[in-house]
Structure formats: structure tokens, C-alpha cells
Amino acid sequence: MHRSFLKSVLVIFLLQSVCIKAQNTEATSSDTLVVFEQELTAHTKDLETCTFSSDGKWLATGGWDKNLKLISMDTADFGTIKKTFKGNQSAINKIVFSPNNQYVSTAGKDFVTRVWDIETEEMLFESYENRKEITDIDFTSDSKFILTSSKDGTIRMYDLEYQENNIPAKFIDYKAPILDMEPTKSGKTFVVASTKSVIEVIDVRGRVSMSLSGHKAQVNTVVFSPTKRLLASGSDDNDVIIWKLATKEALSTLSGHKWHISSVSWSYDERYLISTSIGGETILWDAKSGVEITRFQNKITDARSADISPNLKYIAVAGKIPSFTKGAELYKTRLKKIVKKRKSVPTKRNSKRR
């Protein structure tokens, strides 16, 4: 009886130990999902923006030292500054790669958009029409045109291939400061974020064709998912909202930030969202469920921008760092890319009827 009792106690103890270990693993799994890797000290002043190229070759960073830096993400020279583009006269607050990854464009507080050829490092284009800060830039899908939005209330379109067509430059007058802009899939309408709490969709004449109500303060950022099925917005109300534009439906509200949202970014497979706030924290969300996966912060006290690499292995965050060294912070993730299985094509032998 005594041995049987001791044996039972031992089994119970072992089971409890296993359960406690499993609970601890589950509790800490989200904390170790994103781990700080290194500070990419490429700049002399604080950053405003960072973004990965769609081929995963480059991480571009820019900010108050006016320089655009391209940092290699290739295994051989990982984290090395390979190219520096100068010419901006004030802080860079937006960087975008062309869909074909041949060009990179900057815009910001000097009211000018610039486009460079990545390989030759030649400046291909400069715009001088805006009267206030440029808040967003987007290439068209064929990489032949570039769109800009500005706090002067205009959306402008430039022909990069035939620049004589830009005299005079085509523009849409929204008549209110634009904080962010996204062209819709048709390219004939534009989603606009402004000092209003309402997101508006306007046509090429500046007329409002749709409104999305849900935020309680000004909307700072709007961004489509890669397939443009969904729209995410971030606001001064500290929330991120995921919308289905076709039905004007707010699918989920992501609450968790304690400070104003400064940026929102999608993963290339649309499974994840990353949001930053002026409080310094970055949050990784499950885009489908709207559940917070994990939050992280290293030295950055004011996070301005974040992006996730196409292979989901890295997250870069740009912002203000209270130290002499300045640069984007790079985090390593344990996120796994979903590989779609190819459908097997039956051979002629298998497809014959028997």
C-alpha cells in the first residue's frame, strides 16, 4: 500500500511538472517570437521611415540626416550599407520601391519627390509643384508613373518615362491636408486620410464617393493589403481598423496601443499587420482574427515606421533613439512563410480511362 501510494504521488507530481512547463512555454512563446537582432547604425540623426524591397534584397532607411540608405539583406553582406543617395534638402518621411525593384523614391519635408535608378544611382526625376510636405508616394503597377499626396491638399501624378507630359503636372484638389493616400485597385479613385476622423474615397475630380466612419480622431495612415482586398487604417485614437472597402465594413478594431498610431504595414502574405506608435512600441497582429500576437520595443522612444521582410524573417523599425548612434532596429522572427503546394498534374498514363 505504501509503495502504491508513493507511486501515485510521483505520477501526479510529474504530470503537474509537465503541465506547468507547457503553460510556461505557451506564456513565453509570444515573447520569443520576435527577438531584437541588431541596430543598423547607418545614420547620424533620427529616422522617419524604413521599408523592404519586394524582392527582399534591400532595406531602405531615411530620416533627418536627409540621406537615403540602402542596406543589403543578402546573406553574403547582410546589414552592410551598399548605397547612399543624397539630394534631399530636408527630412525624408517616405520611401517606396517601384514594383519592378529598379527604382527607389523619396519624399518629405522639403516638398519634393525624387526618383533614383538603383543600379546606376542616377537621379531620374524631381518634382517641385507642392507647396507643403509630401505625405505619401506610390508607383503605379507598371512602374511608369508615380503618385504623391501632400499637406497642401493635392494628389499629383507624374509620368516618369515621358516627363514632358508633366508640364503642367496633373493633380487632384482635395481642398484639405492629406496625411496619407492609397490608390484603389482601379486606379480611378483614391482612399484619403486627413485631419478628419472619417476616411474618404475620392475620384479624379476630388469628389467624395465613399466615407468610412469608425475612428474617433484624425486618421494618420491608410494602407491596402497586397491584393487590395482589405484596407488598414491607424489613428490618433490609438486604434487600427481593418476594413473591407467593397462593403464599407469594419472587420475588426485592433486596440492595444497607448499612444497615437504612426504607421501600419502588411506582410506580403496578408496574414500579419504591424503597427507603430509614438510611444515607441511596435505590435504584431494576426490580421484575420485581429488578435495581438506580440509587442516589442528596444531603444526607440517614438516609433515612426515598421516593415516586415517578404520572407517574414525580419522586422525593421525606424524612429527616434536617445543615443549617438542612429539607425533602424532589426528584429528576427520565428514566423514561417506558407508554401503553397503545387497541384499534381496527371500524366497521360494516369489520365487514361481503364
C-alpha positions in Angstrom: 0.0 0.0 0.0 2.8 2.4 1.0 4.7 1.8 -2.3 1.5 2.2 -4.3 0.7 5.5 -2.6 4.2 6.8 -3.3 4.0 5.8 -6.9 0.7 7.6 -7.3 2.1 10.8 -5.7 5.1 10.6 -8.0 2.9 10.3 -11.1 0.8 13.3 -10.0 3.9 15.3 -9.4 5.4 14.5 -12.8 2.1 15.4 -14.5 1.9 18.7 -12.7 5.5 19.5 -13.7 4.8 18.7 -17.4 1.6 20.9 -17.2 3.5 23.8 -15.6 6.3 23.5 -18.2 3.8 23.6 -21.0 2.0 26.6 -19.5 5.3 28.5 -19.2 6.3 27.6 -22.7 3.0 28.9 -24.0 3.2 32.0 -22.0 6.7 32.9 -23.2 6.3 31.8 -26.8 4.9 35.1 -28.0 7.7 36.9 -26.2 10.3 35.0 -28.1 8.5 35.1 -31.4 10.2 38.4 -32.2 13.7 39.0 -30.9 16.0 42.1 -31.2 18.8 41.3 -33.6 20.8 44.5 -34.2 20.8 48.2 -34.7 21.7 49.2 -38.2 23.6 52.4 -37.4 23.6 53.9 -40.9 22.6 57.5 -40.0 23.6 60.5 -38.0 20.1 61.6 -37.0 16.8 60.0 -36.1 14.8 58.1 -38.7 11.3 58.6 -40.0 10.9 55.6 -42.3 12.1 52.2 -43.4 10.9 49.7 -46.0 12.0 46.4 -47.6 12.1 45.9 -51.3 9.6 43.3 -52.6 12.4 41.0 -53.7 13.9 41.1 -50.2 17.2 42.4 -51.4 17.2 45.8 -49.8 16.2 47.6 -46.6 15.8 51.3 -47.3 16.0 53.8 -44.4 15.7 57.6 -44.3 15.2 60.5 -41.8 16.5 63.7 -40.5 20.1 63.5 -41.9 18.4 63.8 -45.4 20.2 60.7 -46.7 18.6 57.6 -48.2 20.5 54.4 -47.3 20.1 51.0 -49.0 21.2 48.2 -46.6 21.9 44.8 -48.0 19.7 41.9 -46.8 21.6 39.3 -48.9 23.3 36.6 -46.8 26.9 37.4 -48.0 26.9 41.1 -46.9 23.9 41.2 -44.6 23.4 44.5 -42.8 26.0 46.4 -44.9 25.3 49.9 -46.3 25.7 49.4 -50.0 24.3 52.6 -51.5 23.7 56.2 -50.2 21.5 58.6 -52.2 21.9 62.4 -51.4 19.9 65.3 -52.7 17.1 65.8 -50.2 17.0 69.2 -48.6 15.1 68.2 -45.5 14.0 65.1 -43.6 12.8 62.1 -45.6 9.5 60.8 -44.3 8.5 58.4 -47.1 10.4 55.8 -49.2 9.0 53.4 -51.7 10.5 50.9 -54.2 9.0 50.5 -57.7 7.2 47.2 -58.2 9.9 46.1 -60.6 12.6 47.0 -58.0 14.5 49.1 -60.5 13.8 52.5 -58.8 13.5 53.9 -55.4 11.7 57.2 -54.5 11.8 59.5 -51.5 9.7 62.4 -50.4 9.2 64.6 -47.3 9.6 67.9 -45.7 11.3 69.7 -48.5 8.1 69.4 -50.6 10.0 67.4 -53.3 9.7 63.9 -54.7 12.8 62.3 -56.1 13.3 59.0 -58.0 16.6 57.2 -58.4 17.8 54.3 -60.6 19.0 51.8 -58.0 21.7 50.2 -60.2 23.2 53.4 -61.7 22.4 55.6 -58.6 21.3 58.3 -61.1 18.5 60.7 -60.1 15.8 60.3 -62.7 13.2 62.7 -61.5 12.4 65.6 -59.2 9.1 67.4 -58.6 8.7 71.0 -57.4 5.0 71.6 -57.6 4.0 71.0 -54.0 3.7 73.9 -51.5 3.8 71.8 -48.3 5.2 68.5 -47.0 4.6 65.4 -49.2 3.0 62.7 -47.1 2.9 59.7 -49.4 4.3 58.3 -52.7 3.1 55.4 -54.8 4.3 53.9 -58.0 1.8 52.5 -60.5 1.9 48.8 -61.0 3.9 49.2 -64.3 6.5 51.4 -62.5 6.0 54.1 -65.2 4.1 56.7 -63.1 4.4 58.0 -59.6 1.6 59.4 -57.4 2.1 61.8 -54.4 -0.1 63.3 -51.7 0.6 66.4 -49.7 -0.5 68.5 -46.8 -1.2 71.2 -49.5 -4.4 69.1 -50.2 -3.4 67.7 -53.6 -2.7 64.3 -55.1 -0.3 64.6 -58.1 0.6 62.2 -60.9 3.9 62.2 -62.8 5.0 60.4 -65.9 8.5 59.1 -65.4 9.0 57.7 -68.9 7.9 60.8 -70.8 8.5 63.7 -68.4 7.4 66.3 -70.9 3.8 65.2 -70.1 4.3 66.6 -66.6 4.1 70.2 -67.9 1.7 71.1 -66.3 1.6 68.3 -63.8 -1.8 66.6 -63.4 -3.3 66.9 -59.9 -6.5 66.3 -57.9 -7.5 69.0 -55.4 -8.9 67.6 -52.2 -9.0 71.0 -50.5 -7.8 69.7 -47.2 -4.5 68.5 -45.8 -3.8 64.9 -46.8 -1.9 62.8 -44.3 -1.9 59.6 -46.3 -3.2 58.3 -49.6 -3.8 54.9 -51.3 -4.9 54.4 -54.9 -7.6 51.8 -55.3 -7.3 48.7 -57.5 -8.9 50.5 -60.4 -6.6 53.5 -60.2 -9.6 55.8 -60.7 -10.3 56.5 -57.1 -8.2 57.2 -54.0 -8.5 56.5 -50.3 -7.6 59.6 -48.3 -6.6 60.0 -44.7 -6.7 63.6 -43.3 -7.2 65.6 -40.1 -10.8 64.3 -40.2 -11.8 61.1 -38.2 -13.6 59.9 -41.4 -11.7 58.2 -44.2 -12.9 59.3 -47.6 -12.7 57.8 -51.1 -12.4 60.5 -53.8 -12.5 60.4 -57.6 -10.1 62.1 -60.1 -12.1 65.3 -59.7 -11.8 65.3 -55.9 -15.4 64.4 -55.3 -16.1 62.1 -52.3 -17.7 58.8 -53.4 -17.5 56.9 -50.1 -16.9 57.5 -46.4 -15.7 55.1 -43.8 -16.7 56.1 -40.2 -15.2 54.3 -37.2 -12.2 56.3 -35.8 -12.7 58.9 -33.1 -9.8 61.1 -34.1 -7.7 62.1 -37.1 -6.5 59.2 -39.3 -2.8 59.2 -39.8 -2.3 56.3 -42.2 -4.2 54.1 -44.6 -2.7 51.1 -46.4 -4.1 48.4 -48.6 -3.2 44.8 -48.2 -1.0 43.4 -51.1 -4.1 42.1 -53.0 -6.0 45.3 -52.2 -8.8 43.2 -50.7 -8.5 44.9 -47.3 -7.6 48.3 -46.0 -6.0 49.1 -42.7 -6.0 52.5 -41.0 -4.3 54.0 -37.9 -5.5 57.0 -36.0 -4.8 59.4 -33.1 -7.5 57.4 -31.2 -4.7 54.7 -30.7 -6.6 52.1 -32.8 -6.1 50.3 -36.0 -9.1 49.3 -38.0 -9.3 46.7 -40.8 -11.9 47.5 -43.5 -13.5 45.7 -46.4 -13.7 48.6 -48.8 -16.2 46.9 -51.1 -18.9 46.7 -48.4 -17.6 49.7 -46.2 -17.4 47.2 -43.4 -15.1 47.5 -40.4 -14.0 43.9 -40.0 -12.0 44.4 -36.7 -10.7 47.1 -34.5 -7.2 46.4 -33.1 -6.8 48.1 -29.7 -3.6 47.8 -27.7 -1.5 50.9 -28.3 -1.4 53.5 -25.6 -0.3 56.3 -27.9 -1.2 57.7 -31.4 -0.7 55.3 -34.3 2.2 56.5 -36.6 2.3 53.6 -39.2 0.6 50.4 -40.3 2.2 47.8 -42.6 1.0 44.4 -44.0 3.0 41.3 -44.5 3.2 40.2 -48.2 1.0 37.1 -47.5 -1.6 39.3 -45.7 -1.5 37.2 -42.6 0.1 39.8 -40.3 -0.2 43.5 -39.6 2.5 45.6 -37.9 1.6 48.9 -36.2 3.8 51.5 -34.6 3.0 54.4 -32.2 4.6 57.5 -30.9 5.0 55.7 -27.5 7.8 53.6 -29.1 6.2 50.2 -29.1 5.6 48.0 -32.2 2.8 45.5 -32.2 2.5 42.4 -34.5 -1.2 41.4 -35.1 -2.9 38.4 -36.6 -4.7 40.2 -39.5 -7.5 37.6 -39.8 -8.5 37.4 -36.1 -7.4 40.9 -35.0 -5.6 39.4 -32.1 -2.3 40.8 -30.8 0.5 38.3 -31.3 3.3 40.2 -29.6 4.6 43.7 -28.9 8.3 44.7 -28.7 10.5 47.8 -28.1 14.2 48.2 -27.7 15.8 51.7 -27.6 13.3 53.6 -29.9 11.1 56.0 -27.9 9.0 57.2 -30.8 8.4 54.5 -33.5 7.6 56.2 -36.8 7.6 53.2 -39.3 8.0 49.4 -39.4 8.0 46.8 -42.1 8.3 43.1 -42.4 10.6 41.4 -44.9 8.9 39.3 -47.7 10.3 36.1 -46.3 8.8 37.0 -42.8 12.3 36.5 -41.2 12.9 40.2 -40.2 11.0 43.2 -38.9 12.6 46.6 -39.2 11.6 49.6 -37.1 12.5 53.3 -37.6 12.1 56.1 -35.1 13.8 58.3 -32.5 16.6 56.8 -30.5 18.1 58.6 -27.5 21.7 57.8 -28.3 24.6 59.0 -30.5 24.2 56.1 -32.9 21.2 56.2 -35.2 19.6 53.6 -37.4 16.7 51.2 -37.9 16.3 48.4 -35.4 16.2 44.9 -36.8 14.3 42.1 -35.2 14.4 38.4 -36.1 11.1 36.5 -36.1 10.1 32.9 -35.9 7.2 33.4 -38.3 7.0 30.8 -41.0 6.1 31.5 -44.6 3.3 29.3 -46.0 4.5 27.4 -49.1 1.6 26.6 -51.3 1.7 23.0 -52.6 1.5 22.7 -56.3 -1.3 20.7 -57.7 -0.1 17.5 -59.3 -0.8 17.3 -63.0 -1.9 13.8 -64.0 0.3 12.1 -66.6 -1.1 10.8 -69.8 -0.9 7.3 -68.5 -2.8 8.2 -65.3 -5.4 10.2 -67.1 -6.4 7.4 -69.5 -9.6 5.6 -68.7 -9.2 1.9 -67.9 
